[in-house]
Amino acid sequence: MNRRDFLKYAALTTFGLMCFDGGVASLRAEAASDLAEPPIYKRLLTFTEYEPRSSTDMIVVHHDGFPDTDKDSTALEIHKFHQQNLGWAGIGYHYLIRKDGMIEQGRRPNAVGAHAYQHNKNSIGICVAGNFNIGEPTEAQMQSVETLIGWLCRKYSLDPLKRGVIIGHRDVSDTSCPGVNLYERLSHIRREAAR
């Protein structure tokens, strides 16, 4: 092999390795972005007690469902209500999604929640602010709930299309929660989370 052929093959090999390495770097960046936590506003809420959750195999979707009003509650308001009116350790949900799409952390993500009786030790609770028996979730809320659930499914290795993984509160309790107008969108949420 002469010097010219050697340099040509060396250049092609180097170029190929650079493309391959760049492709691997691109795949790594894409995988990292898939696992990147969505923007979550983390309030410093004080709980009277909490217990670590040892497993996660279900995501339960709620609405705050205050009677006769489709209001935009905050995690702090619900935290105070759950402590003062119900005597709980604090907000029972792990996440709250506001009308503008902001995701607020409620209970610590690794703690046992207080949102779905007999299912708190193996589930994450997401509350979408509003009363969806009388109102509709906003487009911003829908985008945030899809993003958050998609991220949680990747984080906990859950299949969002598997029966019983993403459910409405009414699927495990005698309640209308998360309201008819959010409950009917759960199949769409599951599909978007799977994407």
ZARODO-619440 format. One record per residue (C-alpha): residue in one letter; x, y, z. Coordinates in steps of 0.001 Angstrom, whole numbers, padded with zeros to 6 digits, always signed. Layout:
! residues N
aXYZ;...
END
This chain:
! residues 195
m+000000+000000+000000;n+001451+003341-000958;r+001503+006394+001256;r-001388+008115-000556;d-003738+005104-000143;f-002690+004762+003486;l-003517+008427+004204;k-006843+008142+002337;y-007905+005061+004350;a-006660+006613+007580;a-008696+009756+006890;l-011830+007749+006047;t-011412+005624+009180;t-010935+008711+011349;f-013970+010383+009755;g-016035+007231+010305;l-014991+007014+013939;m-015785+010700+014437;c-019256+010185+012921;f-019803+007069+015013;d-018581+008796+018183;g-020732+011847+017393;g-023695+009541+016833;v-023086+007822+020162;a-022757+011214+021871;s-026006+012288+020215;l-027764+009122+021414;r-026409+009672+024932;a-027636+013282+024915;e-031047+012167+023649;a-031306+009477+026354;a-030248+011977+029035;s-032852+014490+027856;d-035507+011743+027994;l-034658+011210+031654;a-034278+014899+032474;e-036712+016037+035126;p-039324+018467+033791;p-039387+021931+035390;i-040868+021410+038863;y-041347+024204+041390;k-040214+022772+044714;r-041869+024404+047699;l-040368+023946+051136;l-043450+022491+052808;t-043251+021248+056380;f-044742+017834+057096;t-045519+016469+060540;e-044261+013045+059432;y-043682+010960+056340;e-042751+007401+055443;p-040493+006424+052521;r-042258+004633+049628;s-040548+001332+048807;s-042153+000660+045417;t-043889+002527+042611;d-046129+000715+040168;m-049044+003114+039718;i-049731+006791+038993;v-053063+008090+040271;v-054527+011216+038648;h-056743+013527+040735;h-058416+016923+040616;d-058719+019077+043713;g-062473+019176+043119;f-063411+022019+045444;p-067236+022172+045313;d-068920+024620+042937;t-065669+026195+041735;d-063055+025401+039102;k-060275+027241+040941;d-056521+027293+040434;s-055277+025949+043767;t-051638+026034+044854;a-049736+023226+046538;l-049428+025440+049627;e-053227+025969+049837;i-053890+022239+049569;h-051070+021520+052052;k-052681+023823+054635;f-056154+022379+053953;h-054921+018781+054356;q-053079+019623+057587;q-055618+021920+059234;n-058924+020463+058032;l-058080+016769+057640;g-055306+016420+060235;w-052900+014840+057721;a-049103+015194+057723;g-049499+017635+054811;i-050505+017655+051171;g-051341+014125+050094;y-050332+014519+046437;h-046753+014330+045194;y-047354+016861+042401;l-049891+019574+041588;i-050368+021001+038093;r-051639+024573+038052;k-053918+026098+035392;d-050924+027726+033654;g-049169+024336+033448;m-046717+024962+036311;i-045826+021733+038104;e-045462+022140+041877;q-044011+019478+044124;g-046206+018621+047070;r-045238+015621+049160;r-041670+014422+048684;p-041513+012232+045560;n-040078+009224+047465;a-042594+009419+050333;v-045812+007479+050815;g-048659+009744+049733;a-052135+010295+051148;h-054246+010377+048007;a-055599+006869+047242;y-056647+004809+050248;q-054999+001345+050292;h-052816+002295+047296;n-050599+004998+048793;k-047601+002761+049490;n-047067+001865+045829;s-048286+004930+043930;i-047578+008529+043022;g-050407+011042+043238;i-050755+013851+040698;c-053426+016471+041265;v-054549+018726+038422;a-055895+021992+039868;g-059579+022494+039194;n-062960+020827+039424;f-063334+018813+036244;n-066922+017867+036873;i-067741+021507+036017;g-064639+022795+034178;e-062106+021589+031618;p-058355+021158+032114;t-056366+023813+030253;e-054132+022920+027321;a-051115+023897+029454;q-052250+021482+032186;m-052667+018686+029652;q-049180+019229+028256;s-047671+019270+031751;v-049503+016161+032953;e-048414+014263+029814;t-044790+015395+030255;l-044722+014654+033990;i-046311+011215+033629;g-044015+010344+030722;w-040984+011282+032825;l-042255+009377+035882;c-042910+006276+033771;r-039322+006365+032494;k-037951+007069+035968;y-039803+004136+037558;s-039723+001835+034484;l-043514+001812+034120;d-045390+001026+030914;p-047992+003809+030554;l-050080+001630+028218;k-050291-001275+030658;r-053661-001625+032366;g-053669-000227+035906;v-050499+001874+035635;i-052048+005303+034958;i-055448+005509+036566;g-057993+007991+037837;h-058716+008149+041567;r-062215+006777+040863;d-060649+003524+039628;v-059610+002650+043200;s-062062+004629+045366;d-065741+005516+045544;t-065372+009046+044158;s-065956+011039+040977;c-062317+012222+041063;p-060607+013291+038771;g-063880+014597+037345;v-065546+013469+034147;n-063757+016031+031936;l-060280+014870+032985;y-061096+011180+033386;e-062217+010911+029756;r-058767+012178+028675;l-056750+009514+030511;s-056420+007311+027413;h-054927+010281+025518;i-052579+010987+028465;r-051430+007345+028434;r-050660+007480+024694;e-048776+010777+024968;a-046811+009547+027993;a-045794+006468+025990;r-044389+008685+023214;
END
